[in-house]
């Protein structure tokens, strides 16, 4: 074996190592991308379930001996959101405002924010329906 053949084998091995490293990195990137896409799909499925049933818990003012609770549920169809609609944050909030305006403004109840209202809209303390509409309008305007 001559010196030039030995150098050629060394260059070939070096190139082979670089190709293998590149393939490992590409494989890792693809794996991470697939995991990210799966996370996004999971998040969209969760969002679809949550949009399917928005819950507002309505707790009347504390009475002397008891507190009565009831839930107000609204489906996406009641909010005028249909499958295939392009939804933006502003669209969802404005539809929610319209639904509250149409259905619940005369309600005397106080809304105790559930986890979604606290996390998504930043509403921390109990509010009335008119106050909720005012807060939501501030978010989108």
C-alpha positions in Angstrom: 0.0 0.0 0.0 1.4 3.3 -1.0 1.2 6.6 0.9 -1.3 8.0 -1.6 -3.6 5.0 -1.1 -3.4 5.3 2.7 -4.3 9.0 2.4 -7.2 8.2 0.1 -8.5 5.6 2.7 -8.1 8.2 5.5 -10.0 10.8 3.4 -12.7 8.3 2.6 -13.1 7.3 6.3 -13.2 11.0 7.3 -15.9 11.7 4.7 -17.8 8.6 5.8 -17.7 9.9 9.4 -18.9 13.3 8.4 -21.8 11.8 6.4 -22.8 9.6 9.3 -22.7 12.6 11.7 -24.8 14.6 9.3 -27.3 11.8 9.0 -27.5 11.5 12.8 -28.1 15.2 13.1 -30.7 15.1 10.3 -32.4 12.1 12.0 -32.4 14.0 15.3 -33.9 17.1 13.7 -36.6 15.0 11.9 -37.4 13.2 15.1 -37.7 16.5 17.0 -39.9 18.0 14.2 -42.2 15.0 14.3 -42.5 15.3 18.1 -43.3 19.0 17.7 -45.9 18.3 15.1 -47.5 15.7 17.3 -47.5 18.2 20.2 -49.2 20.8 17.9 -51.8 18.2 16.8 -52.5 17.3 20.4 -52.9 21.0 21.3 -55.3 21.5 18.4 -57.4 18.5 19.5 -57.4 19.8 23.0 -58.5 23.3 21.7 -61.2 21.7 19.6 -62.6 19.9 22.6 -62.5 23.1 24.7 -64.1 25.1 21.9 -66.8 22.4 21.7 -67.9 23.3 25.1 -67.0 26.6 26.7 -67.9 26.7 30.3 -68.7 29.7 32.4 -69.4 29.0 36.0 -72.0 31.3 37.4 -72.0 31.6 41.2 -74.7 33.9 42.7 -73.7 36.2 45.5 -73.3 34.3 48.8 -76.6 33.9 50.6 -76.8 33.5 54.4 -76.7 29.7 54.6 -75.8 28.3 51.2 -74.3 29.0 47.8 -76.0 27.7 44.7 -73.9 27.0 41.7 -74.8 26.3 38.1 -72.9 26.1 34.9 -73.6 27.9 31.7 -72.5 25.9 28.6 -72.3 27.3 25.1 -71.5 25.3 22.0 -69.5 26.6 19.2 -72.6 26.4 17.0 -74.5 28.7 19.4 -71.6 31.2 19.1 -72.0 31.1 15.3 -68.7 29.2 14.7 -69.0 26.5 12.1 -66.6 23.8 11.0 -64.2 25.2 8.4 -64.3 28.7 9.7 -61.0 30.5 10.0 -60.8 31.5 13.6 -58.6 34.2 15.1 -58.3 35.1 18.8 -60.3 38.3 18.0 -63.1 36.3 16.2 -63.6 33.9 19.1 -63.7 36.7 21.7 -66.1 38.8 19.6 -68.4 35.8 19.1 -68.3 35.1 22.8 -69.1 38.8 23.5 -72.1 38.6 21.1 -73.4 35.4 22.7 -73.1 37.0 26.2 -74.8 40.2 25.0 -77.7 38.2 23.4 -78.2 35.6 26.1 -77.0 36.6 29.5 -76.9 40.4 30.1 -80.0 40.3 32.2 -78.5 37.6 34.4 -77.6 38.8 37.9 -75.0 36.1 38.6 -71.3 36.5 39.2 -68.9 34.5 37.1 -66.1 32.9 39.1 -63.3 32.4 36.5 -62.4 28.8 35.8 -58.8 27.9 34.8 -59.4 28.7 31.1 -60.7 32.2 31.9 -57.8 32.8 34.3 -55.1 31.5 31.9 -56.4 32.7 28.5 -58.0 36.0 29.4 -56.2 36.9 32.6 -59.5 37.3 34.5 -58.7 36.5 38.1 -61.6 37.8 40.3 -65.3 37.1 40.1 -67.1 39.4 37.6 -70.6 40.0 36.4 -71.6 39.4 32.8 -71.5 43.1 31.9 -68.0 43.3 33.5 -66.9 40.2 31.6 -68.0 41.8 28.3 -66.1 45.0 29.1 -63.0 43.0 29.9 -63.2 41.0 26.7 -63.8 44.1 24.7 -60.6 45.7 26.2 -58.7 42.6 25.1 -59.6 42.8 21.4 -60.0 46.6 20.9 
